[in-house]
Structures are given as C-alpha cells and as structure tokens.
C-alpha cells in the first residue's frame, strides 16, 4: 500500500463516507457504477488489487473524478464548485438543512465562443440584471449584504444557506449555492422544494418541477450567452445531476392539475447524470426538445416512467402564460 502515490486508505474512506451520506447501499452504488456488489465491498475493504477500471467507475459514480478534458472544461468547473460547497458545509451538523441531506439537484452550463467578462465585478453587475423567472429564480442575485454574491477566486459566488443568516426559510430548498465564472461557466446546486413542510423529506419527487427548473436554467444560459456576445451558432453545454432519488415516489405535487399518475412510480437508484449540447440558435427556437431530451433519463429512473413531449410543452406554455419567462 505504501507504494501508491496517493493515500489509498484516505480515498477509500472518503468514498465510503460519500456513499453513506448519499444514502446508498453497496448494492445501489454497484448498480450506479456498473460493477458487482462484491466489487464495491472489496473496494471498501481497501484492496489495492482491484481492476483499475472498476475503481474509476466507483469513484466516478460518487462524483470523485473529473473526467479528462482541458483545464477550463465544464467538468473541471463542476468539480471545483462541488469541492467549494463541501468546504462550506463541512462544519455543519450532518442533518443541517443547508447540507441538503436528503439530496439535491445540480445544473451547470458553459458557453462557447464568447469573450470573458471584463471583470468579476462587471459580471456580478450583469448577473443582477437577469430577468426573473419563477418566485425562486435560479442564480438569484440578492442585494442584502449578508447573502449578496461575493467575488471569489475566478468566480462570482452566492450561498443562501449560510447558517448565521437571518433566513426566512430555513430549509434545504432555500439554500442555493451557485458560482459563475468570467467565461460564462455556471453551476447551481439546490435542495428539493418538495422536501418542505408538507411531506416527509426524501419521500416524493415532483412530476413537473424538473421541467420548470431545467427550462429556467437553459433560459439563463441563453440570456447570459447573449450578454457576453455569443453568436447563434455558438454552443451551450448543459450538465445536470440529481441525487437522493432512491425510494422517492413520483407525485404531481406542485402542479396538481397536471393529473394524477396512473400507478406508483418509485426510483430504485439514487442519482442520475444528464448532459446535452445545443446551439444558441436552437435554444432560442424551441425549449421543448432539449428539455425533453435532458430529462427523459431522469424520469426513467422511476420504474421506467416515460415523460411525454406534451407534458413538457404544457408546462413551458404555462411558464410563458404566467409572463414570468422573458427573452
């Protein structure tokens, strides 16, 4: 073990800690990683003779690996943002709402073909002018001193979950963490709205909220791309992750008129990663196709539930009718 250039035991312990924190059994982690349950067990025993590809698959499923890419890639940006969030919540108790202990969603994007903002201060000013969407808009720029976005190294950063803030809503759903860099790379992490007071946290997953949230983030990417000088043929790369899914029941909660579900659809796996690349022109033309393509694998986690294009279309039409979507 001492011949390894890394502290192998520390890596294994961190992986085990993350698995437990995400509520994953060894079998569930094995399913996510595409390996056998005994392989996960052997890994957690510290065996250094495991197949390297299996080790990589396990660590990747736990978000502990940045896949190969240039230093300024979206994957690297996401990894750095996650590490920063972990640093912020590390002093908090394990069950603190700002840790989003029952799971969270992540949305991130990068914009090709733009000139970086002149400065982070200028970028913060630009971000403060973003059109509002819903009542809890993504990448919200508060003005109250205690929670207003700060200038960090290479990014504008905002964390609404600071435990010493005078918070109106002390829950995971209102503990957003986000970062945006001068080059337009953006990362947002937020707890689930359905983990509020009406239901026991971690028990349901709303049918329509992912549609709204994905559309909102894509619209923010579209708006910022234009602010930073992107052309219609420039590409926006989108990435998302949902965690804490295992055992949740799909439910029409936030938009009950969307209709009751015909059956119980429950997630058997704990997380899913979603990716999509789209040109600015296509994104400005129609939100329905990219939102449908992005979210189909998420809904399939719920006993193979098939999200329909009509459901996506109706929800996005409702956003437009509400007058909350701009641009």
C-alpha positions as CSV (number, residue, x, y, z in Angstrom):
1,X,0.0,0.0,0.0
2,X,2.9,2.4,0.7
3,X,4.0,2.1,-2.9
4,X,0.9,4.0,-4.1
5,X,1.5,7.7,-4.9
6,X,-1.8,8.6,-3.1
7,X,-3.1,7.8,0.3
8,X,-5.3,4.9,-0.8
9,X,-7.0,4.4,2.6
10,X,-8.0,8.1,2.7
11,X,-9.5,7.7,-0.8
12,X,-11.5,4.6,0.3
13,X,-12.7,6.2,3.5
14,X,-13.8,9.4,1.6
15,X,-15.7,7.2,-0.9
16,X,-17.4,5.2,1.8
17,X,-18.3,8.5,3.6
18,X,-19.9,9.9,0.4
19,X,-21.8,6.7,-0.2
20,X,-23.3,6.7,3.2
21,X,-24.0,10.4,3.1
22,X,-26.0,9.9,-0.2
23,X,-28.0,7.1,1.4
24,X,-26.5,4.4,-0.9
25,X,-26.1,0.8,-0.1
26,X,-23.2,-1.0,-1.5
27,X,-25.5,-2.7,-3.9
28,X,-27.0,0.6,-5.1
29,X,-23.6,2.1,-5.6
30,X,-22.6,-1.0,-7.6
31,X,-25.6,-0.5,-9.8
32,X,-24.7,3.1,-10.4
33,X,-21.1,2.3,-11.2
34,X,-21.8,-0.7,-13.4
35,X,-19.8,-3.2,-11.2
36,X,-20.8,-6.0,-8.9
37,X,-21.8,-5.5,-5.3
38,X,-18.8,-7.8,-4.1
39,X,-16.5,-5.4,-6.0
40,X,-17.8,-2.5,-4.0
41,X,-17.3,-4.4,-0.8
42,X,-13.8,-5.4,-1.7
43,X,-13.0,-1.8,-2.6
44,X,-14.3,-0.6,0.8
45,X,-12.0,-3.2,2.5
46,X,-9.1,-1.3,0.9
47,X,-8.0,-4.0,-1.5
48,X,-5.5,-2.3,-4.0
49,X,-5.6,-5.3,-6.4
50,X,-8.9,-4.3,-7.9
51,X,-9.3,-3.7,-11.6
52,X,-8.4,-0.1,-12.2
53,X,-11.5,0.4,-14.4
54,X,-13.7,-0.7,-11.5
55,X,-12.1,1.7,-9.1
56,X,-12.6,4.6,-11.6
57,X,-16.2,3.6,-12.1
58,X,-16.9,3.6,-8.4
59,X,-15.2,6.9,-7.7
60,X,-16.9,8.5,-10.8
61,X,-20.3,7.4,-9.5
62,X,-19.6,9.2,-6.3
63,X,-18.5,12.4,-8.1
64,X,-14.9,12.0,-7.0
65,X,-13.3,12.1,-10.5
66,X,-13.0,14.8,-13.1
67,X,-13.1,13.1,-16.5
68,X,-10.3,14.0,-18.9
69,X,-10.7,17.4,-20.5
70,X,-9.0,20.8,-20.9
71,X,-8.3,22.7,-17.6
72,X,-11.2,25.1,-18.4
73,X,-13.7,22.4,-19.2
74,X,-17.2,22.3,-17.7
75,X,-16.4,19.1,-15.9
76,X,-13.5,20.8,-14.1
77,X,-15.6,23.8,-13.3
78,X,-18.3,21.5,-11.8
79,X,-15.7,19.6,-9.8
80,X,-14.3,22.8,-8.3
81,X,-17.7,24.1,-7.4
82,X,-18.7,20.9,-5.7
83,X,-15.4,20.9,-3.7
84,X,-16.1,24.5,-2.6
85,X,-19.7,23.6,-1.5
86,X,-18.3,20.7,0.5
87,X,-15.9,23.1,2.2
88,X,-18.7,25.5,3.1
89,X,-20.9,22.8,4.7
90,X,-18.2,20.7,6.3
91,X,-18.5,22.5,9.7
92,X,-22.3,22.0,9.8
93,X,-24.1,19.1,11.6
94,X,-24.8,16.1,9.3
95,X,-28.6,16.9,9.4
96,X,-28.4,20.6,8.8
97,X,-30.8,21.8,6.1
98,X,-28.0,23.7,4.3
99,X,-26.3,20.4,3.7
100,X,-29.4,19.3,1.7
101,X,-29.1,15.9,3.4
102,X,-32.0,14.3,1.5
103,X,-30.5,15.1,-1.9
104,X,-30.3,17.9,-4.3
105,X,-30.3,18.9,-8.0
106,X,-27.3,20.4,-9.8
107,X,-27.5,22.3,-13.1
108,X,-24.4,23.7,-14.9
109,X,-23.6,25.1,-18.3
110,X,-20.8,26.6,-20.3
111,X,-20.9,28.9,-23.3
112,X,-18.5,28.5,-26.3
113,X,-17.3,31.3,-28.5
114,X,-17.5,34.3,-26.1
115,X,-15.1,36.8,-24.7
116,X,-14.8,36.6,-20.9
117,X,-16.5,39.4,-18.9
118,X,-14.2,42.3,-18.3
119,X,-14.0,41.6,-14.6
120,X,-15.8,39.6,-11.9
121,X,-17.3,42.9,-10.6
122,X,-18.7,43.7,-14.0
123,X,-20.0,40.1,-14.3
124,X,-21.8,40.5,-10.9
125,X,-23.5,43.6,-12.2
126,X,-24.6,41.9,-15.4
127,X,-26.0,38.9,-13.4
128,X,-28.0,41.3,-11.2
129,X,-29.9,42.4,-14.4
130,X,-31.0,38.8,-15.3
131,X,-34.8,38.6,-16.0
132,X,-36.8,36.9,-13.2
133,X,-38.5,33.6,-13.9
134,X,-40.3,31.9,-11.0
135,X,-40.6,33.1,-7.5
136,X,-37.3,31.3,-6.7
137,X,-35.4,32.1,-9.8
138,X,-32.1,30.2,-10.5
139,X,-28.9,32.2,-10.0
140,X,-30.8,34.7,-8.0
141,X,-28.7,37.8,-7.1
142,X,-29.8,39.0,-3.6
143,X,-28.9,42.5,-2.6
144,X,-29.0,42.0,1.2
145,X,-25.4,42.3,2.4
146,X,-25.4,39.0,4.4
147,X,-26.2,36.9,1.3
148,X,-25.3,39.0,-1.7
149,X,-22.9,37.3,-4.2
150,X,-19.2,37.7,-3.4
151,X,-16.1,37.9,-5.5
152,X,-14.0,34.7,-5.0
153,X,-11.0,33.5,-6.9
154,X,-12.1,33.4,-10.6
155,X,-15.8,33.3,-9.8
156,X,-18.8,35.2,-8.6
157,X,-20.3,33.0,-5.7
158,X,-23.5,33.0,-3.8
159,X,-24.6,30.7,-0.9
160,X,-28.0,31.3,0.5
161,X,-27.6,28.5,3.1
162,X,-25.2,30.4,5.4
163,X,-26.3,29.2,8.9
164,X,-25.6,32.6,10.5
165,X,-28.0,34.4,8.2
166,X,-31.4,35.7,9.2
167,X,-33.2,33.3,6.9
168,X,-36.9,33.5,6.2
169,X,-36.9,29.8,5.1
170,X,-34.5,27.6,7.0
171,X,-34.8,24.6,4.7
172,X,-32.9,22.8,2.0
173,X,-35.0,24.2,-0.7
174,X,-33.8,27.7,0.0
175,X,-30.1,27.0,0.5
176,X,-29.0,27.5,-3.1
177,X,-25.3,27.6,-3.9
178,X,-24.0,28.9,-7.2
179,X,-20.9,30.0,-9.0
180,X,-20.4,31.7,-12.4
181,X,-17.1,32.5,-14.0
182,X,-16.0,35.3,-16.3
183,X,-16.1,32.8,-19.2
184,X,-19.8,32.1,-18.6
185,X,-19.4,28.7,-16.9
186,X,-22.1,28.4,-14.3
187,X,-23.0,25.9,-11.5
188,X,-26.2,25.8,-9.4
189,X,-27.0,23.4,-6.5
190,X,-30.3,23.5,-4.7
191,X,-32.3,21.2,-2.4
192,X,-35.6,19.8,-3.4
193,X,-38.7,22.1,-2.9
194,X,-40.8,19.0,-2.2
195,X,-38.7,18.3,0.9
196,X,-40.5,21.2,2.7
197,X,-43.1,21.0,5.5
198,X,-46.0,19.3,3.6
199,X,-44.3,15.9,3.2
200,X,-41.6,13.9,5.0
201,X,-38.3,14.9,3.4
202,X,-37.0,12.4,0.9
203,X,-40.3,10.7,0.2
204,X,-41.6,12.2,-3.0
205,X,-40.3,13.6,-6.3
206,X,-42.4,16.2,-8.1
207,X,-43.6,15.5,-11.6
208,X,-43.3,18.9,-13.1
209,X,-40.6,20.9,-11.1
210,X,-37.7,19.5,-13.1
211,X,-39.3,20.7,-16.3
212,X,-39.6,24.3,-14.9
213,X,-36.1,24.3,-13.3
214,X,-34.4,22.9,-16.4
215,X,-36.2,25.4,-18.7
216,X,-35.2,28.3,-16.3
217,X,-31.5,27.3,-16.3
218,X,-31.5,27.0,-20.1
219,X,-33.1,30.4,-20.4
220,X,-30.5,31.8,-18.0
221,X,-27.8,30.3,-20.2
222,X,-29.4,31.7,-23.3
223,X,-29.7,35.2,-21.8
224,X,-26.1,35.3,-20.4
225,X,-24.8,34.0,-23.7
226,X,-26.3,37.0,-25.5
227,X,-25.0,39.4,-22.8
228,X,-21.4,38.0,-23.3
229,X,-21.6,38.3,-27.1
230,X,-22.3,34.7,-28.2
231,X,-23.5,34.2,-31.8
232,X,-26.4,31.9,-32.8
233,X,-24.1,29.1,-33.8
234,X,-22.1,29.0,-30.6
235,X,-22.7,26.0,-28.4
236,X,-24.1,25.8,-24.9
237,X,-23.1,22.7,-23.0
238,X,-25.5,21.7,-20.3
239,X,-25.0,19.2,-17.4
240,X,-27.2,18.2,-14.5
241,X,-27.2,15.7,-11.6
242,X,-30.0,14.6,-9.3
243,X,-29.1,12.9,-6.0
244,X,-31.2,11.4,-3.2
245,X,-33.7,9.8,-5.6
246,X,-33.7,6.2,-4.2
247,X,-37.1,5.4,-2.7
248,X,-38.8,8.6,-3.7
249,X,-42.3,8.3,-5.3
250,X,-43.1,10.4,-8.4
251,X,-46.0,12.7,-7.5
252,X,-48.0,15.5,-9.1
253,X,-47.4,17.9,-6.1
254,X,-46.6,21.4,-7.2
255,X,-48.9,21.4,-10.2
256,X,-51.7,19.1,-9.1
257,X,-53.8,19.9,-12.2
258,X,-51.2,18.2,-14.3
259,X,-53.1,15.0,-13.4
260,X,-52.8,12.1,-11.0
261,X,-50.4,9.3,-12.0
262,X,-51.9,6.0,-13.1
263,X,-49.5,4.0,-10.9
264,X,-46.8,4.2,-8.3
265,X,-43.5,5.1,-9.9
266,X,-40.6,4.9,-7.5
267,X,-36.9,5.4,-8.1
268,X,-34.7,2.4,-7.5
269,X,-31.4,4.2,-7.9
270,X,-30.1,7.2,-6.1
271,X,-28.7,9.5,-8.7
272,X,-28.6,10.3,-12.4
273,X,-26.3,12.5,-14.5
274,X,-27.7,14.3,-17.5
275,X,-25.9,16.1,-20.4
276,X,-26.9,18.0,-23.5
277,X,-25.2,20.2,-26.0
278,X,-27.2,22.7,-28.1
279,X,-26.5,25.8,-30.2
280,X,-27.8,29.1,-29.1
281,X,-30.0,29.3,-32.2
282,X,-31.7,26.0,-31.4
283,X,-32.2,27.0,-27.8
284,X,-33.8,30.3,-28.8
285,X,-36.1,28.5,-31.3
286,X,-37.8,26.0,-29.0
287,X,-37.2,24.9,-25.4
288,X,-39.4,21.7,-25.6
289,X,-37.0,19.4,-27.5
290,X,-33.9,20.0,-25.3
291,X,-35.8,19.9,-22.0
292,X,-37.5,16.6,-23.1
293,X,-34.1,15.0,-24.1
294,X,-32.4,16.2,-21.0
295,X,-35.0,14.9,-18.6
296,X,-36.0,11.6,-20.1
297,X,-33.3,9.5,-18.4
298,X,-34.2,11.2,-15.0
299,X,-37.9,10.1,-15.2
300,X,-36.9,6.7,-16.4
301,X,-35.3,6.1,-13.0
302,X,-38.8,6.0,-11.6
303,X,-39.8,2.5,-12.7
304,X,-39.4,3.4,-16.4
305,X,-41.8,6.3,-16.3
306,X,-42.0,7.9,-19.8
307,X,-42.2,11.7,-19.8
308,X,-44.2,12.9,-22.8
309,X,-43.4,15.8,-25.1
310,X,-47.0,17.1,-24.4
311,X,-46.3,17.4,-20.7
312,X,-43.2,19.3,-21.3
313,X,-44.9,21.5,-23.8
314,X,-47.8,22.3,-21.5
315,X,-45.5,23.2,-18.6
316,X,-43.4,25.5,-20.7
317,X,-46.5,27.1,-22.2
318,X,-47.7,27.7,-18.6
319,X,-44.4,29.5,-17.9
320,X,-44.9,31.7,-20.9
321,X,-48.6,32.4,-20.0
322,X,-47.6,33.4,-16.5
323,X,-45.5,36.2,-18.0
324,X,-42.5,35.0,-16.0
325,X,-40.3,34.0,-18.9
326,X,-38.5,36.6,-20.9
327,X,-36.3,36.6,-23.9
